[in-house]
Amino acid sequence: MKNISAIVAGHICLDIIPNIGTLTAQEFAQAFQPGRLIEVGEATICTGGPVSNTGLALHRLGIPMHLMGKVGKDVFGQAVLNTIEKYGPGLSENMIVDEKVSTSYSLIISICGSDRIFLHNPGANHAFGFEDVKYDLIGQTSLFHFGYPPIMRRMYSQDGFELAEMMRRVKASGTTTSLDMCYPDPASEASSVDWRKILGFVLPAVDIFLPSIEELLWLLHRDIFQLFNHSGNFLEQVTPALLSDLSTELMEMGARIIVIKLGERGIYLRSSGKTELEKMGSAAPRNLDAWDNQEFWAPCFKVNVVGTTGSGDSTIAGFLAGILRGLDPIQAVTMAVAVGAFNVEAADALSGLRSWEEISARVGTGWQRLPLYLNDPDWRWDETASLWQKN
């Protein structure tokens, strides 16, 4: 491995999470009316976005790493840098402070039994560009992970030119590349760009692609996204056949390992053949035979959910840490959902996480999984691994 195991770059913001108690979605709609003053509890203030959530999670999992993101020279920016430094001295040294922009922030409202509501200002993230990556440091790195280009204007402008050039340059250094997405405001300019065209340019330089199913369908199949979104529970409509078709499409675009996040239904993994896996660079799987043309669907572990902020980012951190530690694919997806499970046991993105050893130990105790039933003859349940595998 190179001197630095991972660099996480891209979107970063300050998250403000007010404690609204146990209000259900219906109670929330009734309570939050114009003109009302509603008393709430103490707010959780933390950093958000993949630079923080995935990067600091990797740090807590024992992976040597650096962070690359942009903040403004303002109170929120100083709060972001101070928070990062609390996790380890020097972690913020490659962050950019730009006095011409304001720091990004999100107001996150977590509703009991429902998804979160985000009020988000992209701020400095819109100004992050190709030149903000320190490529001399990339050359010392095994893995480069970039997150949330749909809410970073320069990354999706001009058909994703800067995003594609950045990933190509990183890939040319021999470093393994990883990319995560997000679901932006449907009314934003990011919603009107041609994401199929952008991914067509970008994915040939991406080794590991880790979107959620909602993000993926929104990016590539807006008609299916709209159908699922309006006809009931989104996740329950996702089938193994759909995931296989989507992952095939992504591999044809160039990605070599696909991880699709499925919320409380777990994660799906598809890996390409050994010939393609060998091209992944410094963080390529150590046992190529074990990763050769694999397809799994791993259910989540059973936990008491306190909050879901950063759960997808933490799941990604668990998977990438597994890759860097040389795990086989079953072990990697197991640790991915385990890290995600620890995350949701706290309101913020990081305080619920523990060390790699502590998480591994809990997995080894026979930790119960949430039920996941796939009515598909092409898939079989692996009792030992506690996941579904394609025949």
Secondary structure, 3 states (H helix, E strand, C coil): CCCEEEEEEECCEEEEEEECCCCEHHHHHHHCCCCCCCCCEEEEEEEECHHHHHHHHHHHCCCCEEEECEEECCHHHHHHHHHHHHCCCCCCCCCEEECCCCCCEEEEECCECCCCEEEEECHHHHHCCHHHCCHHHHCCEEEEEEECHHHCHHHHHHHHHHHHHHHHHHHHCCCEEEEECCCCCCCCHHHHCCHHHHHHHHHHHCCEECCEHHHHHHHHCHHHHHHHHHCCCCHHHCCHHHHHHHHHHHHHHCCCEEEEECHHHCEEEEECCHHHHHHHCCCCCCCHHHHCCCEEEECCECCCCCCCCCHHHHHHHHHHHHHHCCCCHHHHHHHHHHHHHHHCCCCCCCCCCCCHHHHHHHHCCCCCECCCCCCCCCEEEECCCCEEEEC
